[in-house]
Amino acid sequence: MSAAVDPAHALPMGAEAFGFLFPVFVIGMLALAVPITAVMMAPEPDEPLLGVSVAPA
């Protein structure tokens, strides 16, 4: 396979894909990181909450 570049041909019009898709990728990763971190840091159901003490009855 071979290819030849014609320098006289005009550049294609349109937006560069990387300039649009990279910020979308970063925002998507941050949007996923927040809930995943919240779930991982949530206390177990049998653990008492910090700073809350239950007085014996």
C-alpha positions, 0 to 999 in steps of 0.5 A, a space after each residue: 500500500 502506498 499513499 501520495 500527499 498532494 500539497 496543492 489540495 486544500 485542508 478539509 474544513 471542520 472542527 478538530 475532533 481532539 479539541 472537542 472530544 478531550 474535554 468531554 472525556 475529562 468531564 466524563 471521567 470526573 463525573 464518574 469519579 465523584 459517585 464511585 469515590 462516594 460509594 467507596 467511602 460510605 460507611 458499612 451499614 453496621 458501622 456507627 457514624 462518626 461523632 454519634 454516640 448512642 447512650 446505653 438504655 
